[in-house]
Amino acid sequence: MPNRQRRRAAGARREGRRRSLYLAHRIGIGLADSRRACGFSQEAAAVRAGVSQSTWSRIERGIVTSASPETLASCAAAVDTQIAAFIEARSGADLPRDIVHLRGQQSIIASARRGGWLARAEYPIDPMACRSRSIDVYLERSERREIAVVELFDFVADAGDAMRGLADKVAEVRAADRTGMHVQGLFVLRATRRNRELVGRL
């Protein structure tokens, strides 16, 4: 295998590992939230799912990345939810398939337009790439020389990672701007009970 192909394969495996850890963490949080909403202990939920309490605990903590889809689906069913609710959304290059996220973007755009902002959803950062990253909502107000990079989060698995991701996008927009615009970031978090608790803790 040529060196370039080896590097691509190694990069894909690193990215796959990162995404699998993210998904495991997200699924674990979702199962824990659903279990508590049902009023079940870990032991009771594990019995309903047909797994051991220790396995359930590891899944909630995002440790088990090799659990089968059937096991994860059984755990979700045990707490009256579906595993699809926790599955990773598409990349920023695609339109979001989560209608709640899409409605959130539309709400931000409608509010921004009242303030004179030009708004663009899913604004590509690196459009020449084969799979571009994008900004949830890009706002520009030329007469005031302002740009706002808005990232909308329905679910936060890692607050630090989310904030770093926003900061990186703001930095890239600043670096690309050649007109002296003032660029700032805006972190928008969906108002769920879990997210309110997260903000309170942070």
C-alpha positions as CSV (number, residue, x, y, z in Angstrom):
1,M,0.0,0.0,0.0
2,P,1.5,3.4,-1.0
3,N,2.4,5.8,1.8
4,R,-0.4,8.2,0.9
5,Q,-3.0,5.5,1.2
6,R,-1.5,4.3,4.5
7,R,-1.7,7.8,5.9
8,R,-5.3,8.1,4.7
9,A,-6.2,4.8,6.3
10,A,-4.5,5.7,9.6
11,G,-6.4,9.0,9.6
12,A,-9.7,7.3,8.9
13,R,-9.1,4.9,11.8
14,R,-8.2,7.7,14.1
15,E,-11.4,9.6,13.1
16,G,-13.4,6.4,13.4
17,R,-12.1,5.8,16.9
18,R,-12.9,9.4,17.9
19,R,-16.4,9.1,16.5
20,S,-17.0,5.8,18.2
21,L,-16.0,7.2,21.6
22,Y,-18.3,10.2,21.0
23,L,-21.2,8.0,20.1
24,A,-20.6,5.7,23.0
25,H,-20.6,8.7,25.3
26,R,-23.7,10.2,23.8
27,I,-25.6,6.9,23.9
28,G,-24.5,6.4,27.6
29,I,-25.8,9.9,28.6
30,G,-29.1,9.3,26.7
31,L,-29.7,6.0,28.4
32,A,-28.9,7.4,31.8
33,D,-31.3,10.3,31.3
34,S,-34.0,8.0,30.1
35,R,-33.5,5.6,32.9
36,R,-33.8,8.4,35.5
37,A,-36.9,9.7,33.8
38,C,-38.4,6.2,34.2
39,G,-37.4,6.1,37.8
40,F,-35.3,2.9,37.4
41,S,-32.1,2.0,39.1
42,Q,-29.3,0.7,37.0
43,E,-30.0,-2.8,38.3
44,A,-33.7,-2.6,37.4
45,A,-33.0,-1.3,33.9
46,A,-30.3,-3.9,33.3
47,V,-32.8,-6.7,34.3
48,R,-35.4,-5.3,31.8
49,A,-32.7,-5.2,29.1
50,G,-31.3,-8.7,29.8
51,V,-27.8,-7.5,30.6
52,S,-25.7,-7.4,33.8
53,Q,-25.7,-4.3,36.0
54,S,-22.0,-3.9,35.4
55,T,-22.5,-3.9,31.6
56,W,-25.3,-1.3,32.0
57,S,-23.0,0.8,34.1
58,R,-20.2,0.6,31.6
59,I,-22.5,1.6,28.7
60,E,-23.9,4.6,30.6
61,R,-20.3,5.7,31.2
62,G,-19.5,5.4,27.5
63,I,-16.9,2.7,28.1
64,V,-18.4,-0.1,26.0
65,T,-17.8,0.9,22.3
66,S,-18.1,-2.7,21.1
67,A,-21.6,-3.4,22.3
68,S,-23.7,-4.9,19.6
69,P,-26.6,-2.9,18.0
70,E,-29.0,-5.5,19.5
71,T,-27.7,-5.0,23.0
72,L,-27.9,-1.2,22.7
73,A,-31.4,-1.4,21.2
74,S,-32.4,-3.6,24.1
75,C,-31.1,-1.2,26.6
76,A,-32.9,1.7,25.0
77,A,-36.2,-0.3,24.9
78,A,-35.8,-1.1,28.6
79,V,-36.1,2.6,29.3
80,D,-38.8,3.3,26.8
81,T,-36.8,5.0,24.1
82,Q,-35.0,4.2,20.8
83,I,-31.3,4.0,20.1
84,A,-31.9,6.1,17.0
85,A,-32.5,9.1,19.2
86,F,-28.9,9.1,20.3
87,I,-27.2,8.3,16.9
88,E,-24.7,10.9,15.5
89,A,-26.2,13.5,13.1
90,R,-24.8,13.9,9.6
91,S,-21.7,16.0,9.1
92,G,-22.0,19.8,8.8
93,A,-21.7,19.5,5.0
94,D,-25.2,17.9,4.8
95,L,-28.5,19.4,5.7
96,P,-29.3,18.4,9.3
97,R,-31.7,15.5,9.4
98,D,-32.8,16.5,13.0
99,I,-35.9,18.6,12.4
100,V,-35.5,20.2,15.9
101,H,-32.0,21.4,14.9
102,L,-33.3,22.7,11.6
103,R,-36.1,24.6,13.4
104,G,-33.5,26.1,15.7
105,Q,-31.5,27.4,12.8
106,Q,-34.6,28.9,11.3
107,S,-35.5,30.6,14.6
108,I,-32.0,32.1,14.8
109,I,-32.1,33.3,11.2
110,A,-35.6,34.9,11.7
111,S,-34.4,36.7,14.9
112,A,-31.1,37.9,13.2
113,R,-32.9,39.3,10.1
114,R,-34.9,41.6,12.4
115,G,-31.6,43.1,13.5
116,G,-30.4,43.6,9.9
117,W,-28.2,40.6,9.7
118,L,-27.6,38.6,6.4
119,A,-28.0,35.0,7.5
120,R,-26.7,31.8,5.9
121,A,-27.3,28.3,7.3
122,E,-24.7,25.5,7.0
123,Y,-22.1,28.0,5.8
124,P,-19.0,26.1,4.5
125,I,-15.7,26.9,6.1
126,D,-13.5,25.0,3.6
127,P,-15.7,24.6,0.4
128,M,-12.8,23.3,-1.6
129,A,-12.5,20.2,0.6
130,C,-14.3,17.0,-0.5
131,R,-16.3,17.1,2.7
132,S,-16.5,20.6,4.0
133,R,-17.1,21.5,7.6
134,S,-19.7,24.2,8.1
135,I,-21.1,26.8,10.5
136,D,-24.6,26.2,11.7
137,V,-25.6,29.9,11.1
138,Y,-23.3,32.5,9.6
139,L,-24.4,36.1,10.2
140,E,-23.0,39.2,8.6
141,R,-23.9,42.9,9.0
142,S,-21.7,44.7,6.6
143,E,-22.6,48.3,7.5
144,R,-21.4,47.6,11.0
145,R,-18.5,45.4,9.8
146,E,-19.7,42.5,12.0
147,I,-19.7,38.7,11.6
148,A,-21.2,36.3,14.0
149,V,-20.4,32.6,13.9
150,V,-23.4,30.8,15.5
151,E,-23.2,27.2,16.6
152,L,-26.5,25.5,17.7
153,F,-26.3,22.5,20.1
154,D,-29.2,20.3,20.8
155,F,-27.1,17.9,22.8
156,V,-23.6,18.4,24.3
157,A,-21.6,15.3,25.1
158,D,-18.4,17.3,25.9
159,A,-18.8,21.0,26.7
160,G,-15.1,21.7,26.4
161,D,-14.9,20.1,23.0
162,A,-18.0,22.1,21.8
163,M,-16.5,25.4,23.0
164,R,-13.2,24.6,21.3
165,G,-15.0,23.7,18.1
166,L,-16.7,27.1,18.1
167,A,-13.5,28.9,18.9
168,D,-11.7,27.1,16.0
169,K,-14.4,28.1,13.5
170,V,-14.3,31.8,14.7
171,A,-10.5,31.7,14.3
172,E,-10.8,30.3,10.7
173,V,-13.4,33.0,9.8
174,R,-11.1,35.7,11.2
175,A,-8.1,34.3,9.3
176,A,-10.1,34.2,6.0
177,D,-11.4,37.7,6.4
178,R,-9.4,40.4,4.5
179,T,-11.7,43.3,5.1
180,G,-11.3,44.0,8.8
181,M,-14.6,42.6,10.0
182,H,-15.2,42.1,13.7
183,V,-15.8,38.4,14.2
184,Q,-17.4,36.9,17.3
185,G,-18.8,33.5,18.2
186,L,-22.2,32.7,19.7
187,F,-22.9,29.4,21.4
188,V,-26.7,28.6,21.4
189,L,-27.9,25.7,23.5
190,R,-31.4,24.1,23.2
191,A,-33.4,24.8,26.3
192,T,-33.9,21.2,27.6
193,R,-33.9,20.2,31.2
194,R,-30.5,18.4,30.8
195,N,-28.9,21.4,29.1
196,R,-30.2,23.8,31.8
197,E,-28.6,21.5,34.4
198,L,-25.4,21.4,32.4
199,V,-25.2,25.2,32.2
200,G,-25.9,25.5,35.9
201,R,-23.1,23.2,36.7
202,L,-20.7,25.0,34.4
